[in-house]
Amino acid sequence: MAFPTSTNDQITDSVTQANAKVVAEAPAMAMANLYQATAQALANAAHNATAAQQQANVTAQAATTRGVATLFSIDTTAPGATEDILSS
């Protein structure tokens, strides 16, 4: 204690120790918050990448299905069918 007060010395010491503990833990808490925010951001990025890949696969499957359906609908016995495909 720096100087005598009317407050009980044990209470003053307890408050001082609690304040010192809070100040001492502040850097660790700040780093923990930073790590948590970084982990959350990376998890969101991974989720977004997965969702984009799934949507790209759906689009590719639809395009393949459309292409195969177009190929099956062409009359291959008609003369010049290949030229019709290549010209369009």
Secondary structure as GFF3:
##gff-version 3
##sequence-region A 1 88
A	DSSP	alpha_helix	9	73	.	.	.	ID=ss1
A	DSSP	alpha_helix	81	87	.	.	.	ID=ss2
###
